[in-house]
Amino acid sequence: MTMMLRAWLATILLLGATTARAQTAVQWKFDFGDGPAAPGYTAVGAATFYDASRGYGFEPGATAHLEHRGGSALDGDFVTAARPFLFSASVPEGNYRVTVTLGDPQGTSETTVKAESRRLMLEAVTTSRGARVTRSFIVNVRRRALTPPPANAPGGSAVRTNDREVGSYTWDDKLTLEFSGPAPKLAALTIEPVEVPTVYLAGDSTVTDHRWEPTASWGQMLPRFFAPQVAIANHAESGETLKSFLSELRLAKILETLHAGDYLFIQFAHNDQKKQWPQTYVDAATTYRAYLRVYIEEAKRRGAIPVLVTSPQRRNFDARGHIVNTLEGYPDAARAVAREEGIALIDLTAMSTTLYEALGPERAPLAFAEHGADHTHNDNYGAYELARCIVEGIRRAKLPLAQFIADDAGHFDPAQPDDPGAFDVPASLAHSDIKPRGN
């Protein structure tokens, strides 16, 4: 057993007996290439596929190959591929700073990095000929496990995930990274546990990390717009409501690791308004507001900062080219609760309305899945635009979180959306025709 693997196993044993926030200074360091690894690094070759005993490696289906340019062990070679490839490392639950070294000693490169279930972390990082660059970002890793409740107490020892979540990178025992782009070139990778403020997202399919193309949400695009000083922990899931998020212990999972100074973003309405779902329906004037207050007060009790987000509108235009409000009184109810509770609100209902009307009936389908056949769920472009709305909403609300917005995030006016034709974040290989729950 190598020294690196011994350190790895020792860290897992140590952290397994502590909470996710009780981090150590251990690093996982990988050198990609066919030569000897740099001191302190673990060598990763093109045939190093993941298995549980090794604890790291490329995911099945990777067609990566190595290029050796000479020079030092760390800078002289890299891994690349003509299509997206995934690399995983087994790590305990928690937040991690990931640092990648990208570039080609004899050429150019362009690399986009996603994490777990298609969370956008780095967008189109380019290097000029012969240059190398390092970039860092924060990845949140979680498990289904919960601290078991006392004997005879209600609750459970794990989040009650659904069948579609089986096999998802979101809930496994690994940190998984996806590398793509016209010329992705990865030379080295470092993973280290960190303690940083965490933004927890609670919501439905319009927020969740969709594991498959062509659907996407603003929640999985949001990490790209933040500096490596804050984590985004997206606990949203398709088909969820305020009630089901509670009964499935998803809120319990958040609250178990929620700390003072963290954030809880709360966005529900699309499924809560369904009277045909009698077990989870909540009335906008009464029970919807009451359940929102439960989430808010639970966050406040722990010193965290609750933020309400009104839901994005569906893409339904009237004859005059205006978006029809299909969310009924739920956005107004959320606005009223935010005022009464004295907390921040991001009005994504209003901003999405402006965005879709700016695109117009002809171009707005380009922001939705299945080439616009889906009127509720976004594609990558639409999710990216809504994430920009959220970032702008954070600024407008003057949340302390705004200090962590990435320098290159820019300002955004939903009345002047980005050109859909210029959007070029690479699609992931994972694809499914299964529609998200809810609508």
C-alpha positions as CSV (number, residue, x, y, z in Angstrom):
1,M,0.0,0.0,0.0
2,T,1.4,3.4,-1.0
3,M,2.0,6.2,1.5
4,M,-0.8,8.2,-0.3
5,L,-3.3,5.4,0.1
6,R,-2.4,4.9,3.7
7,A,-3.0,8.6,4.4
8,W,-6.2,8.3,2.4
9,L,-7.6,5.4,4.5
10,A,-6.5,7.0,7.7
11,T,-8.4,10.2,6.8
12,I,-11.6,8.3,6.0
13,L,-11.5,6.5,9.3
14,L,-10.8,9.7,11.2
15,L,-13.5,11.7,9.5
16,G,-16.0,8.9,9.6
17,A,-16.1,9.3,13.4
18,T,-16.6,13.1,13.2
19,T,-19.1,15.5,11.7
20,A,-18.8,16.8,8.1
21,R,-17.5,20.1,9.4
22,A,-14.7,18.6,11.5
23,Q,-12.2,18.7,8.6
24,T,-8.5,17.8,8.6
25,A,-5.6,19.2,6.6
26,V,-5.1,16.0,4.4
27,Q,-5.0,16.6,0.7
28,W,-5.7,14.2,-2.2
29,K,-3.2,15.1,-5.0
30,F,-3.2,13.5,-8.4
31,D,-0.7,13.8,-11.3
32,F,-2.1,12.9,-14.7
33,G,0.5,11.4,-17.0
34,D,2.5,8.4,-18.1
35,G,5.7,9.4,-16.3
36,P,6.6,9.3,-12.6
37,A,4.3,11.3,-10.4
38,A,5.5,14.5,-8.8
39,P,6.6,14.2,-5.2
40,G,3.5,13.9,-2.9
41,Y,1.2,13.1,-5.8
42,T,-0.5,9.9,-6.9
43,A,0.1,9.0,-10.5
44,V,-3.0,8.6,-12.7
45,G,-2.7,6.8,-16.1
46,A,-5.1,6.5,-18.9
47,A,-6.2,3.1,-17.7
48,T,-6.7,4.1,-14.1
49,F,-10.4,3.4,-13.8
50,Y,-12.3,3.9,-10.6
51,D,-12.8,1.0,-8.2
52,A,-13.7,1.0,-4.5
53,S,-10.4,-0.6,-3.3
54,R,-8.3,2.0,-5.1
55,G,-10.6,4.9,-4.2
56,Y,-10.0,7.0,-7.3
57,G,-9.9,6.8,-11.1
58,F,-11.8,7.6,-14.3
59,E,-15.4,6.7,-14.5
60,P,-16.5,4.0,-17.0
61,G,-16.8,5.2,-20.5
62,A,-13.9,7.7,-20.3
63,T,-11.8,7.8,-23.5
64,A,-9.0,9.9,-22.1
65,H,-5.5,9.6,-23.3
66,L,-2.2,11.0,-22.1
67,E,0.2,13.4,-23.8
68,H,3.8,13.7,-22.7
69,R,5.7,16.9,-23.6
70,G,8.8,16.5,-21.5
71,G,9.8,18.7,-18.7
72,S,9.0,18.3,-15.0
73,A,6.8,15.4,-13.7
74,L,3.9,17.7,-12.9
75,D,4.1,20.1,-15.9
76,G,5.3,17.9,-18.6
77,D,2.2,15.8,-19.3
78,F,-1.6,15.9,-19.1
79,V,-4.7,13.9,-19.9
80,T,-7.2,14.9,-22.6
81,A,-10.1,13.5,-24.6
82,A,-12.3,14.3,-27.6
83,R,-15.4,14.0,-25.5
84,P,-16.3,14.6,-21.8
85,F,-14.6,12.4,-19.3
86,L,-15.2,11.9,-15.6
87,F,-12.8,11.4,-12.7
88,S,-13.8,10.4,-9.2
89,A,-12.2,10.2,-5.8
90,S,-13.7,8.7,-2.7
91,V,-14.0,11.4,0.0
92,P,-16.1,11.8,3.2
93,E,-19.1,14.1,3.3
94,G,-18.2,17.8,3.5
95,N,-17.0,20.8,1.5
96,Y,-13.8,20.5,-0.6
97,R,-11.6,23.0,-2.4
98,V,-10.7,21.5,-5.7
99,T,-7.7,22.9,-7.6
100,V,-7.0,21.9,-11.2
101,T,-3.9,22.6,-13.3
102,L,-4.8,23.0,-16.9
103,G,-2.9,23.6,-20.1
104,D,-0.4,22.3,-22.6
105,P,3.4,23.0,-22.6
106,Q,3.3,22.9,-26.4
107,G,-0.3,23.9,-27.3
108,T,-3.5,25.7,-26.3
109,S,-6.4,24.4,-24.2
110,E,-10.0,25.1,-23.3
111,T,-11.6,23.3,-20.4
112,T,-15.0,23.4,-18.8
113,V,-15.4,21.6,-15.4
114,K,-18.6,20.2,-13.9
115,A,-19.0,18.4,-10.5
116,E,-21.2,15.6,-9.3
117,S,-24.5,15.8,-11.2
118,R,-23.5,18.3,-13.9
119,R,-22.9,21.3,-11.5
120,L,-21.1,23.9,-13.6
121,M,-17.9,24.9,-11.7
122,L,-15.5,26.4,-14.3
123,E,-16.6,27.7,-17.7
124,A,-14.3,27.7,-20.7
125,V,-10.9,28.2,-19.0
126,T,-8.5,28.8,-21.8
127,T,-4.7,28.8,-21.9
128,S,-2.5,30.3,-24.6
129,R,0.2,28.2,-26.3
130,G,2.6,26.7,-23.8
131,A,0.8,28.2,-20.7
132,R,-0.4,26.5,-17.6
133,V,-3.1,27.9,-15.2
134,T,-4.5,26.8,-11.9
135,R,-8.1,27.3,-10.9
136,S,-10.0,26.5,-7.7
137,F,-13.6,25.9,-6.8
138,I,-15.6,24.5,-3.9
139,V,-17.6,21.2,-4.2
140,N,-20.1,20.0,-1.6
141,V,-20.3,16.3,-1.1
142,R,-23.1,14.6,0.8
143,R,-24.5,11.2,1.8
144,R,-28.0,10.0,2.5
145,A,-27.1,9.1,6.1
146,L,-28.6,11.0,9.0
147,T,-27.9,10.8,12.7
148,P,-30.4,8.1,13.8
149,P,-33.2,9.5,16.0
150,P,-33.5,8.3,19.6
151,A,-35.4,5.1,20.3
152,N,-39.2,5.5,19.7
153,A,-38.7,8.9,18.2
154,P,-40.0,9.7,14.7
155,G,-37.6,10.3,11.8
156,G,-35.1,8.1,10.1
157,S,-31.4,7.3,9.6
158,A,-31.3,8.3,5.9
159,V,-32.9,10.7,3.4
160,R,-35.8,9.0,1.7
161,T,-34.6,9.3,-1.9
162,N,-36.6,8.2,-4.9
163,D,-35.9,5.6,-7.5
164,R,-34.5,8.1,-10.0
165,E,-31.8,9.1,-7.5
166,V,-30.4,5.6,-7.4
167,G,-26.9,5.6,-8.9
168,S,-26.7,9.4,-9.0
169,Y,-23.4,11.1,-8.3
170,T,-25.2,13.4,-5.9
171,W,-25.6,10.7,-3.2
172,D,-22.7,8.4,-3.7
173,D,-19.4,8.2,-1.7
174,K,-17.3,10.0,-4.3
175,L,-16.5,13.5,-5.5
176,T,-16.9,13.3,-9.3
177,L,-15.6,15.8,-11.8
178,E,-16.4,16.1,-15.5
179,F,-13.9,17.7,-17.9
180,S,-15.1,18.8,-21.4
181,G,-14.6,21.4,-24.0
182,P,-12.8,21.8,-27.4
183,A,-9.4,20.9,-25.9
184,P,-9.7,19.9,-22.2
185,K,-6.2,19.3,-20.8
186,L,-5.8,18.3,-17.2
187,A,-2.3,18.0,-15.7
188,A,-3.0,17.9,-12.0
189,L,-5.8,17.8,-9.4
190,T,-5.8,18.6,-5.7
191,I,-8.7,18.0,-3.3
192,E,-8.7,19.4,0.2
193,P,-11.4,19.7,2.9
194,V,-12.3,23.2,3.8
195,E,-14.7,25.1,6.1
196,V,-16.5,27.8,4.2
197,P,-20.0,29.3,4.3
198,T,-22.5,27.1,2.6
199,V,-25.6,28.0,0.6
200,Y,-28.2,25.3,0.8
201,L,-30.9,25.1,-1.8
202,A,-34.3,23.6,-1.1
203,G,-36.7,23.3,-4.0
204,D,-38.1,21.3,-6.8
205,S,-37.1,20.4,-10.4
206,T,-36.6,24.0,-11.4
207,V,-33.8,24.2,-8.8
208,T,-32.3,20.6,-8.6
209,D,-29.1,19.2,-10.1
210,H,-30.5,17.3,-13.0
211,R,-28.3,14.2,-13.7
212,W,-29.2,13.9,-17.3
213,E,-29.3,16.2,-20.4
214,P,-31.3,17.9,-21.8
215,T,-32.8,19.3,-18.6
216,A,-31.0,21.8,-16.3
217,S,-31.8,24.2,-13.5
218,W,-30.4,27.4,-12.1
219,G,-29.2,25.6,-9.0
220,Q,-26.7,23.5,-10.9
221,M,-25.4,26.5,-12.8
222,L,-25.0,28.7,-9.7
223,P,-21.6,27.5,-8.5
224,R,-19.9,28.9,-11.7
225,F,-20.7,32.4,-10.5
226,F,-19.0,32.2,-7.1
227,A,-15.4,32.5,-6.0
228,P,-13.8,29.5,-4.2
229,Q,-14.8,30.9,-0.8
230,V,-18.4,29.5,-0.6
231,A,-20.1,26.2,-1.2
232,I,-23.4,25.6,-3.0
233,A,-25.2,22.5,-1.6
234,N,-28.2,21.8,-3.8
235,H,-30.6,19.6,-2.0
236,A,-33.6,20.3,-4.4
237,E,-35.2,17.4,-6.1
238,S,-37.7,17.0,-8.9
239,G,-41.4,16.7,-7.8
240,E,-40.7,18.1,-4.3
241,T,-43.1,20.2,-2.3
242,L,-42.8,22.0,1.0
243,K,-44.5,19.0,2.6
244,S,-42.7,16.2,0.9
245,F,-39.3,17.9,1.4
246,L,-40.0,17.5,5.1
247,S,-41.5,14.0,5.1
248,E,-38.6,12.7,3.0
249,L,-36.1,14.1,5.6
250,R,-34.5,16.3,3.0
251,L,-34.9,19.4,5.3
252,A,-33.6,17.3,8.2
253,K,-30.5,16.6,6.2
254,I,-29.9,20.3,5.6
255,L,-30.6,21.2,9.2
256,E,-28.1,18.5,10.4
257,T,-25.2,20.4,8.8
258,L,-26.6,24.0,8.7
259,H,-24.4,26.3,10.7
260,A,-24.5,30.0,11.8
261,G,-23.6,32.1,8.8
262,D,-24.8,29.6,6.2
263,Y,-27.7,30.4,3.9
264,L,-31.0,28.5,3.1
265,F,-32.5,29.4,-0.2
266,I,-36.2,28.3,-0.3
267,Q,-38.1,28.0,-3.6
268,F,-41.4,26.1,-3.8
269,A,-44.7,26.6,-5.7
270,H,-44.8,24.6,-8.9
271,N,-45.9,21.4,-7.3
272,D,-47.3,22.9,-4.0
273,Q,-50.1,24.5,-6.1
274,K,-51.3,21.2,-7.5
275,K,-54.8,20.4,-6.0
276,Q,-54.6,17.1,-7.8
277,W,-51.8,16.2,-5.4
278,P,-54.0,16.3,-2.3
279,Q,-51.4,14.9,0.2
280,T,-48.9,17.7,-0.6
281,Y,-51.1,20.6,-1.8
282,V,-50.9,23.8,0.3
283,D,-53.1,26.8,-0.1
284,A,-51.4,30.0,-1.1
285,A,-53.2,32.1,1.5
286,T,-52.8,29.8,4.5
287,T,-50.8,26.6,4.6
288,Y,-48.2,27.6,2.0
289,R,-47.3,30.6,4.1
290,A,-47.2,28.5,7.3
291,Y,-44.9,25.9,5.8
292,L,-42.5,28.7,4.5
293,R,-42.3,30.0,8.1
294,V,-41.3,26.6,9.4
295,Y,-38.3,26.5,7.0
296,I,-37.5,30.1,7.9
297,E,-37.6,29.6,11.6
298,E,-35.6,26.4,11.5
299,A,-32.8,28.3,9.7
300,K,-33.0,31.3,12.0
301,R,-32.8,29.0,15.1
302,R,-29.4,27.8,13.9
303,G,-28.0,31.3,13.1
304,A,-28.4,30.7,9.3
305,I,-29.8,33.2,6.9
306,P,-33.1,32.2,5.1
307,V,-33.8,33.6,1.7
308,L,-37.1,33.1,-0.2
309,V,-37.0,32.7,-4.0
310,T,-40.2,33.1,-6.0
311,S,-40.5,30.3,-8.6
312,P,-39.7,30.9,-12.3
313,Q,-42.7,31.3,-14.6
314,R,-43.7,28.6,-17.1
315,R,-43.4,29.5,-20.7
316,N,-46.9,30.4,-21.6
317,F,-47.5,33.5,-23.8
318,D,-50.7,35.3,-24.5
319,A,-51.6,36.7,-27.9
320,R,-49.8,40.0,-27.1
321,G,-46.5,38.2,-26.3
322,H,-46.8,38.5,-22.5
323,I,-46.2,35.6,-20.1
324,V,-49.4,34.3,-18.5
325,N,-49.1,33.9,-14.7
326,T,-49.7,30.2,-14.0
327,L,-48.3,30.4,-10.4
328,E,-51.5,32.0,-9.1
329,G,-51.1,33.7,-5.8
330,Y,-48.0,31.8,-4.6
331,P,-45.4,34.4,-5.6
332,D,-47.4,37.1,-3.8
333,A,-47.6,34.9,-0.8
334,A,-43.9,34.4,-0.7
335,R,-43.3,38.2,-1.0
336,A,-45.7,38.8,1.9
337,V,-44.0,36.3,4.1
338,A,-40.6,37.8,3.3
339,R,-41.8,41.2,4.3
340,E,-43.5,40.0,7.5
341,E,-40.4,38.0,8.5
342,G,-38.0,40.7,7.6
343,I,-35.9,38.4,5.3
344,A,-34.5,38.7,1.8
345,L,-36.5,37.7,-1.2
346,I,-35.2,37.1,-4.8
347,D,-38.1,37.7,-7.2
348,L,-37.3,35.0,-9.8
349,T,-41.0,35.1,-10.9
350,A,-40.6,38.7,-12.0
351,M,-37.1,38.3,-13.5
352,S,-38.0,35.1,-15.4
353,T,-41.1,36.9,-16.8
354,T,-38.9,39.8,-18.0
355,L,-36.4,37.3,-19.4
356,Y,-38.8,35.2,-21.4
357,E,-40.7,38.2,-22.7
358,A,-37.4,39.8,-23.8
359,L,-36.6,36.6,-25.7
360,G,-40.2,36.6,-27.1
361,P,-42.4,33.7,-28.2
362,E,-40.0,32.8,-31.1
363,R,-36.7,32.6,-29.1
364,A,-37.9,31.7,-25.6
365,P,-38.2,27.9,-26.5
366,L,-34.4,28.0,-26.8
367,A,-34.3,28.3,-23.0
368,F,-36.3,25.2,-22.4
369,A,-35.7,21.4,-22.5
370,E,-36.6,19.2,-25.5
371,H,-36.1,22.1,-27.9
372,G,-38.9,23.9,-26.2
373,A,-41.4,21.1,-26.0
374,D,-41.1,21.4,-22.3
375,H,-42.7,24.6,-21.0
376,T,-41.5,24.3,-17.4
377,H,-38.0,22.9,-17.3
378,N,-35.0,24.7,-18.7
379,D,-32.2,23.5,-20.8
380,N,-28.6,24.5,-20.2
381,Y,-28.9,28.0,-21.7
382,G,-32.2,28.8,-19.8
383,A,-30.7,27.5,-16.5
384,Y,-27.6,29.6,-17.0
385,E,-29.7,32.8,-17.6
386,L,-31.9,32.1,-14.5
387,A,-28.7,31.5,-12.4
388,R,-27.6,35.0,-13.6
389,C,-30.9,36.3,-12.4
390,I,-30.3,34.7,-9.0
391,V,-26.9,36.3,-8.7
392,E,-28.3,39.7,-9.6
393,G,-31.0,39.1,-7.0
394,I,-28.3,38.4,-4.4
395,R,-26.8,41.8,-5.2
396,R,-30.1,43.6,-5.1
397,A,-30.9,42.1,-1.8
398,K,-27.6,43.3,-0.4
399,L,-26.9,39.9,1.1
400,P,-23.4,39.5,2.6
401,L,-23.1,36.5,0.2
402,A,-22.6,39.0,-2.6
403,Q,-18.9,39.5,-1.5
404,F,-18.2,35.9,-2.8
405,I,-19.6,36.5,-6.3
406,A,-16.9,35.7,-8.9
407,D,-15.0,38.6,-10.4
408,D,-16.1,37.5,-13.9
409,A,-19.8,37.0,-13.1
410,G,-20.7,40.5,-14.5
411,H,-24.0,42.2,-14.0
412,F,-27.1,41.0,-15.7
413,D,-30.3,42.6,-16.9
414,P,-33.0,40.0,-17.7
415,A,-34.5,42.4,-20.2
416,Q,-31.2,42.0,-22.2
417,P,-30.6,38.2,-22.1
418,D,-27.4,36.6,-23.5
419,D,-27.6,35.5,-27.1
420,P,-28.8,31.9,-27.2
421,G,-26.8,31.3,-30.3
422,A,-23.6,32.3,-28.5
423,F,-24.1,29.9,-25.5
424,D,-21.5,27.2,-25.7
425,V,-21.2,25.4,-22.3
426,P,-20.6,21.8,-23.5
427,A,-23.4,19.3,-22.9
428,S,-22.6,16.3,-20.8
429,L,-22.8,12.7,-22.1
430,A,-25.4,11.6,-19.6
431,H,-28.8,11.8,-21.4
432,S,-32.3,10.6,-20.8
433,D,-35.7,11.0,-22.3
434,I,-37.2,10.6,-18.8
435,K,-39.1,13.7,-17.9
436,P,-38.5,15.4,-14.5
437,R,-41.3,14.9,-11.9
438,G,-43.7,17.8,-11.7
439,N,-44.4,20.5,-14.2
